[in-house]
Amino acid sequence: MNRVELGKYLTLEDFCTCTQTYQKYADRIYPFPENVEETIPALEKLNQFIVDPIIDRFGIDRFKLTYGFCSKTLKRYLEKKDPITGIKNGRIAPRLDRHMAFERNTKGKYYCQKLGAACDFLIIDLNSRQVVDWILSQKLPFDSLYFYGKERPIHISYGLQGKRSVWTFTTGGQPTQKGIKDWVERANSY
């Protein structure tokens, strides 16, 4: 695929090849979108309204994209277990997380009905809690933000709903807003 700039800093290739699972099985995974007419504009908006401002603030050298776009074949490999370790290659919740953007299944329906795009990232040498504080202070128009922990990547999506919902997770992996009342209030004050 030709070089496609998604914003000021990142390309489509950056978004499609950043995961550990892709790196491990690169020779077997087609990482790019099939529904380019809808998916690429969604990724461009995610970059324009969310990713570019974050990189503007923290710098491209400190920004680490850990999960961007998920193609159909990447999805299949994420769902498989590593043959040596027996551990699942990764996690994906296509109906919820927007990593598949506007891709469609074999029945022609969107994998995620919420529509939009998402990525996971971290800022090197900075606590993710501080990054979330900055995102909220700037009133970035995200749809959902998942905080997994101060040393873990942040999941953020941009979509038509613009809900600005903030979630964290229990040790059992259940979404909750317990313990992040200040963030929830700040997100809702937009």
N, C-alpha and C positions, 0 to 999 in steps of 0.2 A: 504494500500500500504506500502511496506517496506520502511525503511528510505533511502532516496536517497540524497546524498550530491551533491549540484550543484556547489560548489566552496569551498573556505576555511572556509566560515562562515555560509552560508545559505543552508537550505534543500529544497527539493521539497515541503514539507508540509508548510514551512515558506512562500514560494511563492504562494501557492494555498489557504491559509486560512487567509491571512492578512487583507482582506477588511472588512469594517464595514458591508456590505451587507452579506458577508459569515457569519460573527459572528452572525448576526441577524437571519438568516435562516439556520444555520449549519445543522440542522436535516433534511433539505429538499434538500440540494445542494450536488452533487458529485463534489468536487473541483478539481479533478486531470485530467490530459490530457488523451485522448483516443488514440491519435496518438503518443505514447511514443517513437517510433523509430526516429521520427523527432523532436518532441517538446522538449524532455529532452536534446538532444545535443544543441539545440538552447538556452535553458535556461542556460546550462553549459557555453556556450560561452559568454552570457551576463554577467554571474557572473565572469568568468575568466578575460575578457577584460575591464569590466566597474565596476561592483559592488565590487569585491575584492579590486581593487586599491583604490576605494573611502573609503571602510571600513579600509583598511590599513592606510590611511591618517587620518581619523577622528575618528576611533574607533568603535567597534561593539556596545558599550553602547550608543553611540550618534546616530547611524544609525537607522532610523525607516522606514521600508518598509510599504508603505500605500496601494499599489496596485501592485500585481505581475501578476501571470498567471490567465487568465479568462477561466474557463471551459464553456461548452455549457449550463449547468444548471445555473451557476452563471450569464451568459449572460442573460438568461431568467428573472432571478430575478432582475438584474440591470435595465431591461427595464420595469418592473412592478412598479406600484405606491403602496406606503404603504397604507394599508386599513384604517388606522386611520388618518394619516395626509393628504393623497391624494397627497403627494410629491413623485416623482419618486425616486426609491432606489439609482440610480446612473447613470453614463453616460458611454457609451462605443461606440467606433467607430471602429468596427472590421475590416473594410476594410482599415483603416488608421493606427491604433495605435499599432499593433503587440502584444497586451496583450494576444491574443489567439494563438500566435506563429504559429505552423504548423498544427493547428486543421483544420479539413475538415467539410464542411457542408453535408447535406443529398445527395447532387448531386456529392460528392467526390471532390469538389473544395475547395481550401484553403479559409478560411474566409478573410485572408489578403494576397493579391498577392505579397506584398513587401517582405515577408518572413523574419523571424528573431524573436526576442523576445524583450519585453519591461517591464519596471517597473516604478513605481512612488515611490519616497522616499524623506525624508528630514533628515537633520542633526539637532538634538535637540540643541537648544540654539545657532544656527548660521543662519544668514541671507542667504537665498537661492541664492541671488546674489553673495555672496562670494564663495559659493560652485560651481556655474557655472564658475566663474573666475578661480577657481582651476582646474576644469575639462578641460577648454580650455588651461590653462597653461601647463597641463600635456599631451596634445594632445591625450587624450583618443579617441579610434576609434569608437565613437558612430555614429549612422546613423542620428537620429533626437533627438533634445533636445527641450522640451517645458518648458518655464519659465512662470509660472502663477502668480508670485508675490513673494516678498522677504520673506513673512511668510508662503508660500504655498509649497507643495511638488513639486519636479522637475520630469518631465517625461523624460525618456531616453530610447533609443532603440539601439540594436545592430543588424545589418543585413548585408546582402551581398553587399548592395550598398555602405556603408561607406561614405555617403554624408556629414556628419558633418553639417547638417543644423540646425540652431537655430531659434526658433520662440517664440514670446510672443503673447499675445492675447489682443484684444480691450475689453472694458467693455461689449460690445455686444457679446463677445465670438468668434470673427473672428480672424484667425491667421494673424499676421503681423510681419514685421521685423523693423517697425518704432520704434525708440528709443533704438535699440540695435545694431546700426551700428558697434560699436567697436567689439562686440561679433561675429557678422557675418563675419567681416573682419578677425578676429583671427581664426575663424573656417575654413575659406577658405584658410588661409595661410599654412595649414598643408601639 
